Amino acid sequence: MAHQFIQLEKIFKAFQNSRSSHEQERLFIDIVNHIQPKLFIKFKNYGMKNEDIEDLVQETLIRIYLALHTFDFSTGVPFEHYLNCIVRSMRNDFWRRKYIETDKHESIINDYVIDYKLNQSSKHIEDICMIKEKRELLASSLIVLSRFERSVAELLMSDYSPSEIAKQLGIKDKVVYNSIQRCKMKMKYYLLKRLY
């Protein structure tokens, strides 16, 4: 492995010393052919998906290409060390972005859940208010009814059936049905007059 890096470092130095762009291109292709499989394996060992690895390898190769022009080989620091630093940095940046992205997704989902629940509860409250207002309007319309009609209407609004109302009041079913019709007409007339 160390022999491969020494050979690779020679290619790096040749790249840096070359003045021909065609020669640099050929040397960089050699570098890519040496490094790319190793980078792929390194990133794979970090538990990343293949599509993410491809992106990371490309970004790493771009960083290497940019660093090759300025890296100082005379310091004695092997380029292998610099490569490992780049890979570590790319890995950390990747996981940082993933965690931020995951937090952002969870935050967006939570926002939508809260909005949905808020809309549901406000709709529920609105429905309750509308029902209450309608009941108050119906209750106010009872003043136009006779005492008998009012008792029939109140029982009907309490979810009694017409036959149950007849039994409750001790009258015939037909009288209850007629009374219901009179109640509907009187209450409708009162409510329309009040609303308009």
Residue frames as qw, qx, qy, qz and C-alpha x, y, z in Angstrom:
[[0.000, 0.886, 0.463, 0.000, 0.00, 0.00, 0.00],
 [0.298, -0.801, 0.109, 0.507, 2.82, 2.42, 0.88],
 [0.432, -0.104, 0.607, 0.658, 4.50, 1.56, -2.43],
 [0.226, 0.656, 0.640, 0.330, 1.30, 2.52, -4.26],
 [0.124, -0.951, -0.220, 0.179, 1.22, 5.89, -2.51],
 [0.414, -0.551, 0.363, 0.627, 4.88, 6.53, -3.32],
 [0.354, 0.221, 0.689, 0.592, 4.12, 5.77, -6.96],
 [0.048, 0.828, 0.543, 0.132, 1.02, 7.98, -6.76],
 [0.290, -0.848, -0.021, 0.443, 3.03, 10.77, -5.16],
 [0.414, -0.213, 0.523, 0.714, 5.45, 10.62, -8.11],
 [0.197, 0.555, 0.663, 0.463, 2.48, 11.09, -10.44],
 [0.165, -0.908, -0.340, 0.182, 1.33, 14.05, -8.29],
 [0.374, -0.643, 0.232, 0.627, 4.77, 15.66, -8.55],
 [0.352, 0.099, 0.651, 0.665, 4.89, 15.03, -12.31],
 [0.074, 0.777, 0.596, 0.190, 1.45, 16.66, -12.58],
 [0.255, -0.893, -0.132, 0.347, 2.63, 19.68, -10.62],
 [0.389, -0.497, 0.417, 0.654, 5.84, 20.06, -12.65],
 [0.430, 0.366, 0.685, 0.461, 4.15, 19.59, -16.02],
 [0.058, 0.399, -0.016, -0.915, 3.53, 22.75, -18.04],
 [0.236, -0.030, -0.708, -0.665, 1.48, 21.10, -20.77],
 [0.608, -0.037, 0.291, -0.738, -2.26, 20.99, -20.14],
 [0.830, 0.183, -0.421, -0.315, -2.50, 17.84, -22.27],
 [0.481, 0.240, -0.768, 0.348, 0.16, 16.17, -20.12],
 [0.223, -0.153, 0.581, -0.768, -1.59, 17.33, -16.90],
 [0.762, 0.034, -0.050, -0.644, -4.87, 15.91, -18.19],
 [0.774, 0.191, -0.601, -0.054, -3.27, 12.52, -18.89],
 [0.270, 0.218, -0.746, 0.568, -1.58, 12.48, -15.46],
 [0.438, -0.117, 0.392, -0.801, -4.79, 13.43, -13.69],
 [0.844, 0.060, -0.298, -0.442, -6.59, 10.56, -15.46],
 [0.611, 0.186, -0.723, 0.263, -3.89, 8.24, -14.06],
 [0.059, -0.186, 0.604, -0.772, -4.43, 9.75, -10.61],
 [0.676, -0.050, 0.071, -0.731, -8.19, 9.26, -10.90],
 [0.826, 0.118, -0.514, -0.199, -7.73, 5.64, -12.01],
 [0.431, 0.169, -0.745, 0.480, -5.52, 4.98, -8.95],
 [0.098, -0.082, 0.528, -0.839, -7.56, 6.87, -6.38],
 [0.578, -0.123, -0.213, -0.778, -11.20, 6.40, -7.43],
 [0.748, -0.172, -0.627, -0.132, -11.56, 2.72, -6.41],
 [0.422, -0.044, -0.637, 0.643, -9.83, 3.41, -3.08],
 [0.212, -0.088, 0.197, -0.953, -12.11, 6.36, -2.38],
 [0.670, -0.168, -0.426, -0.584, -15.16, 4.31, -3.27],
 [0.686, -0.157, -0.686, 0.183, -14.12, 1.59, -0.80],
 [0.218, 0.014, -0.500, 0.838, -13.32, 4.14, 1.95],
 [0.394, -0.101, 0.038, -0.913, -16.68, 5.87, 1.62],
 [0.722, -0.148, -0.576, -0.355, -18.46, 2.50, 1.38],
 [0.527, -0.092, -0.716, 0.448, -16.86, 1.52, 4.69],
 [0.054, -0.023, 0.355, -0.933, -18.44, 4.63, 6.26],
 [0.201, 0.427, 0.843, -0.258, -21.90, 3.18, 5.49],
 [0.265, 0.488, -0.053, -0.830, -22.91, 5.54, 2.70],
 [0.743, 0.471, 0.447, -0.164, -25.20, 4.74, -0.24],
 [0.656, 0.132, 0.467, 0.578, -23.74, 4.24, -3.72],
 [0.264, 0.808, 0.328, 0.413, -25.34, 7.39, -5.20],
 [0.332, -0.940, 0.064, 0.035, -23.95, 9.46, -2.32],
 [0.728, -0.370, 0.366, 0.447, -20.55, 7.81, -2.70],
 [0.582, 0.469, 0.390, 0.537, -20.40, 8.74, -6.39],
 [0.012, 0.950, 0.124, 0.287, -21.05, 12.39, -5.51],
 [0.562, -0.788, 0.207, 0.144, -18.48, 12.34, -2.70],
 [0.769, -0.059, 0.383, 0.508, -15.84, 10.72, -4.92],
 [0.419, 0.691, 0.292, 0.512, -16.39, 13.40, -7.56],
 [0.218, -0.960, 0.006, -0.175, -16.17, 16.19, -4.99],
 [0.723, -0.557, 0.286, 0.290, -13.03, 14.63, -3.51],
 [0.711, 0.226, 0.367, 0.556, -11.41, 14.36, -6.95],
 [0.185, 0.876, 0.169, 0.412, -12.20, 18.03, -7.58],
 [0.461, -0.875, 0.148, 0.003, -10.58, 18.97, -4.27],
 [0.792, -0.249, 0.358, 0.426, -7.53, 16.87, -5.12],
 [0.567, 0.557, 0.310, 0.522, -7.27, 18.47, -8.54],
 [0.040, -0.948, -0.033, -0.313, -7.40, 21.96, -7.01],
 [0.634, -0.728, 0.240, 0.102, -4.88, 20.99, -4.31],
 [0.869, 0.095, 0.238, 0.422, -2.39, 19.48, -6.76],
 [0.402, 0.773, 0.056, 0.487, -1.55, 22.91, -8.15],
 [0.148, -0.837, 0.238, -0.469, -0.61, 24.35, -4.76],
 [0.897, -0.442, -0.001, 0.026, 0.48, 21.40, -2.58],
 [0.081, 0.828, -0.543, 0.112, 4.05, 21.79, -1.32],
 [0.965, 0.013, -0.259, 0.039, 5.84, 18.44, -1.58],
 [0.453, 0.505, -0.488, 0.549, 9.02, 19.89, -0.03],
 [0.458, -0.602, 0.289, -0.587, 7.51, 20.03, 3.50],
 [0.100, 0.249, -0.943, 0.195, 7.91, 16.31, 4.00],
 [0.574, 0.145, 0.548, -0.591, 4.21, 15.80, 4.70],
 [0.206, 0.059, 0.894, 0.393, 3.11, 12.92, 2.48],
 [0.376, -0.036, -0.333, -0.864, 0.27, 13.59, 0.09],
 [0.449, -0.263, -0.850, -0.079, -1.38, 10.45, 1.51],
 [0.184, -0.352, -0.599, 0.696, -1.88, 12.36, 4.77],
 [0.212, 0.212, -0.067, -0.952, -3.52, 15.20, 2.87],
 [0.436, -0.100, -0.717, -0.535, -5.76, 12.69, 1.01],
 [0.365, -0.342, -0.830, 0.247, -6.88, 11.17, 4.30],
 [0.021, -0.334, -0.351, 0.875, -7.68, 14.65, 5.63],
 [0.337, 0.083, -0.376, -0.859, -9.77, 15.38, 2.53],
 [0.462, -0.210, -0.825, -0.250, -11.66, 12.09, 2.87],
 [0.271, -0.368, -0.710, 0.536, -12.29, 12.69, 6.59],
 [0.099, 0.271, 0.101, -0.952, -13.44, 16.23, 5.89],
 [0.406, -0.018, -0.573, -0.712, -15.76, 15.04, 3.10],
 [0.414, -0.290, -0.862, 0.037, -17.18, 12.32, 5.34],
 [0.153, -0.384, -0.552, 0.724, -17.83, 14.78, 8.19],
 [0.223, 0.196, -0.149, -0.943, -19.39, 17.33, 5.82],
 [0.408, -0.127, -0.766, -0.481, -21.59, 14.61, 4.33],
 [0.366, -0.399, -0.811, 0.224, -22.92, 13.43, 7.70],
 [0.043, -0.326, -0.307, 0.893, -23.37, 17.00, 8.89],
 [0.326, 0.082, -0.376, -0.864, -25.47, 17.75, 5.79],
 [0.429, -0.224, -0.844, -0.230, -27.44, 14.50, 6.26],
 [0.249, -0.404, -0.705, 0.526, -28.26, 15.33, 9.88],
 [0.109, 0.298, 0.077, -0.945, -29.28, 18.87, 8.97],
 [0.379, -0.001, -0.611, -0.696, -31.39, 17.56, 6.09],
 [0.386, -0.314, -0.867, 0.034, -33.04, 14.97, 8.34],
 [0.116, -0.406, -0.516, 0.745, -33.78, 17.62, 10.98],
 [0.215, 0.203, -0.202, -0.934, -35.18, 19.89, 8.29],
 [0.409, -0.148, -0.769, -0.468, -37.44, 17.10, 6.96],
 [0.327, -0.397, -0.799, 0.312, -38.66, 16.26, 10.45],
 [0.021, -0.353, -0.270, 0.896, -39.27, 19.93, 11.14],
 [0.317, 0.068, -0.434, -0.841, -41.26, 20.34, 7.92],
 [0.425, -0.267, -0.843, -0.195, -43.30, 17.22, 8.69],
 [0.243, -0.413, -0.659, 0.580, -43.98, 18.47, 12.23],
 [0.113, 0.240, -0.002, -0.964, -45.03, 21.86, 10.85],
 [0.414, -0.071, -0.616, -0.666, -47.50, 20.21, 8.49],
 [0.398, -0.340, -0.843, 0.123, -48.86, 17.98, 11.26],
 [0.118, -0.386, -0.456, 0.794, -49.36, 21.02, 13.49],
 [0.241, 0.149, -0.256, -0.924, -50.99, 22.99, 10.66],
 [0.421, -0.187, -0.788, -0.408, -53.29, 20.06, 9.88],
 [0.339, -0.413, -0.769, 0.352, -54.30, 19.63, 13.53],
 [0.018, -0.322, -0.222, 0.920, -54.79, 23.37, 13.90],
 [0.333, 0.024, -0.464, -0.821, -57.00, 23.46, 10.81],
 [0.432, -0.290, -0.843, -0.140, -58.96, 20.47, 12.06],
 [0.263, -0.434, -0.643, 0.574, -59.48, 21.99, 15.51],
 [0.098, 0.265, 0.021, -0.959, -60.37, 25.42, 14.12],
 [0.391, -0.107, -0.647, -0.645, -62.84, 23.77, 11.71],
 [0.399, -0.369, -0.827, 0.142, -64.27, 21.81, 14.64],
 [0.127, -0.396, -0.416, 0.809, -64.60, 25.00, 16.70],
 [0.218, 0.127, -0.301, -0.920, -66.16, 26.78, 13.73],
 [0.412, -0.235, -0.795, -0.378, -68.66, 23.93, 13.28],
 [0.309, -0.426, -0.731, 0.433, -69.55, 24.05, 16.98],
 [0.008, 0.328, 0.157, -0.932, -70.10, 27.81, 16.79],
 [0.320, -0.003, -0.528, -0.787, -72.29, 27.44, 13.69],
 [0.413, -0.337, -0.841, -0.093, -74.37, 24.71, 15.34],
 [0.217, -0.420, -0.567, 0.674, -74.76, 26.81, 18.48],
 [0.131, 0.228, -0.095, -0.960, -75.84, 29.82, 16.43],
 [0.389, -0.134, -0.697, -0.587, -78.37, 27.72, 14.48],
 [0.365, -0.399, -0.815, 0.209, -79.78, 26.30, 17.71],
 [0.081, -0.382, -0.348, 0.852, -80.14, 29.80, 19.13],
 [0.267, 0.094, -0.372, -0.884, -81.92, 30.91, 15.96],
 [0.431, -0.256, -0.812, -0.299, -84.24, 27.90, 16.13],
 [0.296, -0.412, -0.701, 0.501, -84.90, 28.50, 19.83],
 [0.055, 0.297, 0.121, -0.946, -85.73, 32.14, 19.13],
 [0.337, -0.040, -0.570, -0.748, -88.17, 31.08, 16.40],
 [0.246, -0.320, -0.907, 0.121, -90.20, 29.08, 18.94],
 [0.057, 0.304, 0.411, -0.857, -91.82, 32.31, 20.20],
 [0.404, 0.142, -0.323, -0.844, -94.11, 32.44, 17.13],
 [0.423, -0.112, -0.874, -0.212, -95.59, 29.01, 17.92],
 [0.669, -0.519, -0.096, -0.524, -98.57, 28.16, 20.09],
 [0.477, -0.550, 0.623, -0.287, -97.92, 26.32, 23.35],
 [0.918, 0.086, 0.372, -0.110, -98.88, 22.95, 21.80],
 [0.732, 0.655, -0.121, 0.146, -96.76, 23.56, 18.67],
 [0.004, 0.801, -0.533, 0.273, -93.85, 24.66, 20.85],
 [0.685, -0.371, 0.597, -0.190, -93.98, 21.42, 22.89],
 [0.912, 0.344, 0.221, 0.027, -94.07, 19.36, 19.64],
 [0.494, 0.798, -0.263, 0.224, -91.12, 21.36, 18.19],
 [0.272, -0.726, 0.578, -0.253, -89.07, 21.03, 21.40],
 [0.837, -0.143, 0.521, -0.093, -89.59, 17.25, 21.48],
 [0.817, 0.562, 0.078, 0.100, -88.71, 17.03, 17.77],
 [0.260, 0.835, -0.406, 0.265, -85.49, 19.03, 18.37],
 [0.491, -0.542, 0.641, -0.234, -84.69, 16.60, 21.22],
 [0.217, 0.318, -0.877, -0.288, -84.63, 13.80, 18.60],
 [0.520, 0.188, 0.737, -0.388, -88.02, 12.28, 19.37],
 [0.055, 0.151, 0.797, 0.582, -89.77, 10.63, 16.43],
 [0.411, -0.206, -0.183, -0.869, -93.33, 11.79, 15.53],
 [0.713, -0.307, -0.590, -0.222, -94.83, 8.54, 16.91],
 [0.519, -0.183, -0.578, 0.602, -92.88, 8.99, 20.19],
 [0.062, -0.092, 0.131, -0.985, -94.14, 12.59, 20.41],
 [0.579, -0.284, -0.416, -0.641, -97.72, 11.35, 19.90],
 [0.701, -0.297, -0.632, 0.144, -97.32, 8.82, 22.71],
 [0.357, -0.050, -0.419, 0.833, -95.66, 11.42, 24.97],
 [0.206, -0.037, 0.064, -0.976, -98.46, 13.96, 24.46],
 [0.323, 0.292, 0.841, -0.321, -101.26, 11.37, 24.28],
 [0.497, 0.589, 0.017, -0.637, -102.51, 12.40, 20.83],
 [0.874, 0.370, 0.313, 0.037, -102.82, 10.82, 17.39],
 [0.618, -0.139, 0.390, 0.668, -99.88, 10.60, 15.01],
 [0.323, 0.635, 0.473, 0.519, -101.75, 12.61, 12.34],
 [0.217, -0.961, -0.168, -0.013, -102.15, 15.56, 14.73],
 [0.592, -0.585, 0.263, 0.489, -98.38, 15.50, 15.40],
 [0.546, 0.181, 0.504, 0.644, -97.56, 15.45, 11.66],
 [0.117, 0.836, 0.392, 0.366, -99.92, 18.37, 11.00],
 [0.404, -0.898, -0.020, 0.174, -98.45, 20.28, 13.93],
 [0.645, -0.296, 0.358, 0.607, -94.91, 19.66, 12.60],
 [0.407, 0.494, 0.476, 0.604, -95.90, 21.09, 9.21],
 [0.118, -0.943, -0.248, -0.190, -97.42, 24.21, 10.84],
 [0.584, -0.706, 0.134, 0.376, -94.26, 24.61, 12.98],
 [0.620, 0.014, 0.415, 0.666, -92.02, 24.38, 9.90],
 [0.239, 0.708, 0.410, 0.524, -94.03, 27.01, 8.02],
 [0.299, -0.942, -0.142, -0.061, -94.23, 29.45, 10.95],
 [0.648, -0.579, 0.222, 0.442, -90.56, 29.03, 11.93],
 [0.584, 0.223, 0.426, 0.654, -89.38, 29.36, 8.32],
 [0.099, 0.846, 0.322, 0.412, -91.39, 32.53, 7.84],
 [0.460, -0.882, -0.007, 0.104, -90.03, 33.97, 11.11],
 [0.696, -0.363, 0.316, 0.533, -86.40, 33.08, 10.31],
 [0.486, 0.439, 0.417, 0.630, -86.56, 34.42, 6.74],
 [0.079, -0.927, -0.237, -0.280, -88.11, 37.64, 8.02],
 [0.575, -0.779, 0.105, 0.227, -85.43, 37.95, 10.69],
 [0.698, -0.148, 0.380, 0.588, -82.50, 37.19, 8.35],
 [0.320, 0.386, 0.421, 0.756, -83.63, 39.56, 5.59]]
